[in-house]
Amino acid sequence: MNLPRFSLTTRLTLFSSLVSTGVLFGMGLLVTVLVERHFEEIDQTLLADKVELVTELSKHASSNEDLRLRLTDALNHHADLHVLVSDEKGAILFALPDQHLIEGLNDAQVLGTGGMASGDHIYRVRSTDIVRNFPPYGSLRVVTAIDTERHTGFLRGFRLTLWGFGGAVAVLSGLLSWWAARRGLSPLGRMRDRALAVTANKLDHRMPVDTVPVEMAALAQSLNQMLERLEQDFNRLSAFSTDIAHELRTPISNLLTQTQVALSQQRSAAEYREILASNAEEFQRLARTVSDMLFLAKAENIRSLPNSELIQLADEVNSLLEFYEALAEEKQIAFQFDGEGSLTGDRLMVRRAVSNLLSNALRYADAGSMINVQIQRRDDRVSVTVSNEGPPVDPAAVPRLFDRFYRADRSRQQVDAEGAGLGLSIVAAIMRAHGGSASIRSAERTTAVTLIFPVHSVAVEA
């Protein structure tokens, strides 16, 4: 069963109206109960006073007739009061004002102090035995009753007034609650309009923070932070797409030009083989670029490490140094390695990050120089630093070295002609996936890249 969905304004209006009406009727009920109790106390006090009066008059009476006269003079002016005096045999000595009603009340004497109904009227009754001090001696039964019609009429009018006033308050409270809810929630409408204005071409729109209530300011601030992240991601994606198109255009253009030239005239088999070999080199470069882009996309969107295990960094670095040893000897470059440490992470990703640093160091290191690799353990962090001697990096370019497809100054670009500019971007993505960081220092002719891993690496959102 699908329940109807009400707007927040409707819910606040209904809730406020119900609360205010409930409080009003609750107070009215409380007042009614207190008034009824007060009226009952007044009636019981009056009945007790009249019984005391009858007792005093009977003490000074000399006969039944004398008592009757005394009671008539003392009680005849009470319109709502009913009194019955009878002896122990049930003979009525005095009845005021209606003997038949009093006889009915006398039949209810077993009730003692309480009330009874007679027709449409409610009576409060008090029955007491007193001593008769004149002949014939004995006891007298005194029954007093008071009609509660005046109190009942007041309470009836009070309840009708309460219901009418409560209904009016409910309607007025509903209107005021609706107005207050509409005004209070109007900032949400402005935020909605701002959100509707956000498109792929207008990601710079932000929610109003200073003009909304304090309760909504935190929501607006969170939405602004989300929009800022989306804008940054969208701009990065747009730049990535542009960079991909730029990087792929050159090798594809080279392949197309060489193929068109080859087809423009007849050539020997040796010439065709030379052209195909050149094309194969371009295809290899394309394959490396596409492979790097796929790996980068996976690393940047990773939510959990594919394989998490204990890694001994010294073993991994030694293995990579053996792999690059032949290339280092060719360039007359020596390796120096020191330190040890371990961490929990993905072995292949960590290995690729360190491999990229060694590859870059070999590419830019001066012939006959030395590449230093150092592992350090500090508290719950372990770092790997790869430094080489070679062309320095422009300080203005250092912050962008981890950007996709970014290459530093021209002197380094000439050395890096075969690279696509994704190596350090992949390193940065791997470090983010492990909850770590990467940094570069370049001074004079020494460039050092440092990777800092938490000992217990946990994948985080890119």
N, C-alpha and C positions, 0 to 999 in steps of 0.2 A: 504494500500500500504506500503510495507516494504522498507524503504530507505536503501541504501547500508551503511554498517558500515566501516568507514575508521579508520586506526590505528592513534594513536596520532602523530607518525612521519609524516604520510601523511598529517594530518590536519595542523601541524605546518609548513610543507614545503609549502603547498598550501597558507596558510595565509601569510607567509613571502614573498612568490613570488608575490602574488597579491598586498600586501602593497607596496613593493619596486617598482614594475612595475607601480602601480597606482600613486605613488609619482613622478616617473620619467616622466610619460606622463602628469601628472598635471603640473609639472614645465615646460615641453615642450610647453603645451598649453598656459601657462601664458607668456612664452617668446615670443611665436608666436603673441599673442595679443599685447604685448608691442612693438614688432618690427613693426607690421602693423600700430599701432598708431604712432610710430616714423616716419615711411615712409610717412604717410599721413601728419603729421606736416611739414616734409621737403618739400613735394610737394606743400602744401598750402602756405608755406612761399615763395617758388620759384615763384609760380603764382602771389602772391601779389607783389613781387619785380618786375616782368615783367610788371604788370599793372602800377605800379608806374613809371617804365622806359618809357612806352608808353606815360603816362601822361606828363612827363617831356619833352620828344621829341616833343610832339604835341605843347607844349608851345613855342618852339623855331622854329617851322616850319613856313614857309611863304605860302606854298601851299600844295595841295594834293601830288604833285610829290615830293616836298621837304620832306614831311613827309614819303613818301614811301621809298625814298633813305636813310633817316636817320634810319628807322626801319630795312631795309635790312642790313645795316652795323652793327647795334647793335645786331640783333637777328639771323642772318643767321648761326652762328656757333653752335646753340643749336639743336642737332639732335632729341631729344625726345620732343621738345617744338613745339607747334602749336599755331599760333596767327592769329586772324581775326579782322580787323578794318573796320567798315562800318558806313555810315552816317545814318541820321534818316529815309531816304527813303529806306534803305536796299542796297544801292549801295556799292560794296566792294571796299575799297580803298587800302587794303593790306591783303594778305593771305600768310601764311608760314606754312608748305611747300606745302601742298596739298589743293587746293581750294575746291575740292569736299568734302574732309573730314571736312574742316573748315565750309563749308556751312551746313553740317550735324550737326556739333557742334553748329552752330548759330541757327539752328532750335530748339536745346535743351536749348536755353538761358533761358527759363522759370525755369530751374533747379537752376539757380544761382550757388552758390558754391556747388559743389557736384561731381558726376561722372556719366559716361554713358559707354555703351558697343558698340563697333563697330567691328563686325566680332569676331575675337579671342582676341581682345585687349580691355583693360579697360582703360578709360581716367578719369582723374580728371579735372574738368572744373570750370573756374571762369569767370563770366560775369559782366562787369561794364560799366556804362555810364560816359563819360568825356566831358569836354567843348572844342569845336574847336575854337582856337584863331586866325584863319586866314579865309579870305573870301573863300567861303560863310560861315558866322558864323552859329553856331548851336551846336549840340551835336554829339558825335561819340560813337558808341557801340564797346567796346573792349572785345573780347572773347579769353581767354587763356586756353589752355589744355595741359596736359602732359601725355605721355604714361607711364603706370605703369608696363610695361612688365619686366623691369629689377628687380623691387621689387617683382613682382609675381614669376619670375623665381627663385629668391633667396629663397623666402618662400617655393616654391615647392620643391626645393632641400633640404631645412632645414627639411621639414616634412618627406621626404623620408629618410633622415639620422636619424631623430628621431625615425621613425618606425623601421628601421633596428637596430639601437642601442638599442631601447627599447626591441625588440625581443631577442637580444643577452643577454641583462641584465636580462630578465625574465628567460632565460634558465640557465645562470650562477647563478642567485639568487636562483633558484630552487635547483641546485646542491649543492650550499653552504649551503642552508637552510636544505636540507636533511642530509648533513654531520654533521652540527651543532646539528640538532635534534637527530640524532643517537648517537652522543657523549654525548649530554646532558641527554638523557634518558637511557644511558647504565647502570647507577646505578639501574634503575628499573629492568633491566634484571638480575643483580646480586641479587637483592632482590627476584625476582621470583625464581631463582635457589635455594636460601636459603629456600624459602617457600616450594618448591617441596621436599627438603630434610627433612622437618619436618614430622615425622611419630609418631605413638604411642610409639615406642621404642627410638625415637630421638627427644624428646621435648626440649632438651637443646640448639638447634640451635637458634641463634639470628641474627637479621638483622644488617648489617654494618651501624654504625651511624657516625663514624669519617671520613669515606672515601666517603660519599655521599654529594652532595651539601646541602647548608643550607636549601633550600626549601623542600628537601626530608628528612632532619634529623628528623623533627617533626613526619613525617609519620613512619619512621623507628623506632623511639622511642615508638610511640603508638603501633606498631605491636609487638615490644619486650615486652611491658607491657602486651599485650594481650596473647602472648605466655607464659609469666611468670605465668599469672593467669591460663591459660589452664594447664600448667605443674603442678602447685600447686593443682588444682582441680583434675587432673588425678591421681596424687600421692595420694591425699586424698581418691579418689574413690578406688584406688587399695588397699590402707591400710584398708579402710572400708570393702572391699570385703574379704580381708584376715582375718580381725577381726571377721567378721560375720561367716566365715567358722570355725574359731577357737572356737568361742563361741557356735556355734550350734553342733560342733563335739562332745563335752563332753557329753551333755545330750542325744544326739542320741546314742552315744556309750554306755552310761549307760543303756538306754532303750533296746538296742539290746542285751547287755550282760545278763541283767536280764531276758529277754524273752527267750534267748537260754538256760540259766540255768534252767528256769522253765519248758521248754519243754524237757529237757534232761532225766527226770524221772517222774514217777507218784508222785503227791503231793496231800495233803488233801485240802479241800475247804478253810480252814482257811489260809493255806499257799498261795493258789492262791489269796485270797483276800488281803493278806499282800503285795504280789508282785504287784498286780494291784494298790493298794494304793500308793506304792512307784513309780510306773510308772505314776500315776496321778500327783504326785508332780513334776516329771520331765516335764510332759506335761504342767503343769501350768507355770513352769519356761520358757519353750519354748514360750508359748503364750505371757507371759509378755515381753520377749525379742523381739519377732516379732512385738508386738504392739508398743513397744518403738521405734523400728527401723522405722516403718511406720510413726509414729508421727514425729520423727526426720527428716525423708526425706521430709515430707510435710512442716515442719517449716523452713527448710533450703532453700527450693525453693519457699517460699511464695513471692508473688509480692504485695499483698494487704491483709490487715487483714480481715478474714472472717466476723467478726462482730465487729464493732467499736462503743463503747458506753462509757458513763461516769462511772468510777469505783471508789467507795469509798474504799480505801485500808483497812481502819480500820475494816469495815464490813467483808471483805473477810478474813482478818487475824483472827478475832474473830471466824468466822465460822470454819476455819481450826483448830484453837486451840481446839475448842469443839470436833472436829472429832478425834484429836490425844490425847485427854485427858485421855482416858482409857489406851492407850498404855503407856503414860507418867506415870500414876499412877502405872502401873505394874512395871516399871523400877525405881520408886521412883524419878521421875524427875518433876520439877515444871517449869511453864512458867511465864515469866514476859514480859508484852507488854506495849509499850508507843508510843504515837504520832498518827498523822492522816494526811491524804493527799488524793488527788484524781488525776486521770489521764484519758485520753481517749485511750482506747485500747480494745483488745479482752478479755472479762471476763474469759472465760475458760482457755485461754493460760496463762494469768497472775496468775490465781488461781493454775494452774499446776506448774508454776515456783516456787511460794512460797511454795506449798505443797512438792515439791522435796527437797527444802532446809530444811523444818521442818523434813521430813523423814530422811534425812542424819544426821541432828543434833541429833535426837533421837537414831539413830543407833550408833553414835560414842560418845555420851555424857556419862560421868561417872555416875554411879548410885548415886542418892542422890544429884546430881548437879542441876543447873538451866539453862534453855535456854532463852536467851533474844531476844526479837523481837522489833525492833525500826523503826518507820517511821519518816522521816524528809523531810521537804519541803524547797528547796533553789532555789529562783528565778523561772526559768521555768523547774526545775528538782525536782523529788521526788524520794527518795531512801527507800529501805527496807533492813534492816540488820538483819541477823539471826546469833547469836553467841552461842557457847556451849563450855563447859569444857570437855576435853577428850584428847586422844592421839594426839600429834601435827603432822602436815604434814611436811615431809622433804622439806626444802626450794627449793631444786633442782626439786622437783616434782610439786610445785605449778603452774608453767606455763603450765603444761600438764593436769591439773585436768579437764579441759573442753574438752579434746580430747575424741573421742568415745572409749569405752571399756577400758579406762585407769584406772588403780587402783594404789593407792599410795603404801606406804611401806607395808611390810608383816603384821605388827601389826594391820594395818587397814584392810588389805585384809581378815584376819581371822574374823574380825567383819562383813565384807561385803561379806560374802560367798554367800548370796542369791542374791546380786545385779549383774547386767550385765555390770556395768560401763557406763551407758547411761544417768543417771539422770542429771549430770551437763552439759553434751552435749546438752540435751534437753533444759535446762535452758538457755544456751548460745544462742541456735537457737531462742528461744522465745524472748530473749532480742534483738537480731539482727533484728528480724521481727518487733519489736516496735521501732527501732532506738535507743535503749539503750545499756547498757553494764553491765557486771558482773565481779566482782573481788573477790579475796580470800586473807585473811590475817591470818597467823597462827604463833603464838609466844607463847613460853613456853607451857602451856596446854589450850590455848584458840584459837579457830578457828572461824573466822567470814567471812561470805559471804554477799556481798552487791550487790543489784540490783539497778541500776540507770535508771529510766524511764524519758523520756521527758513528760511534762504535756500533750502536744498534740502529741501523738505517731503517727508516719507515717511509714508504712512498707517500708523497703528498700530491695534492692537485697542482697541475701546472698553472 
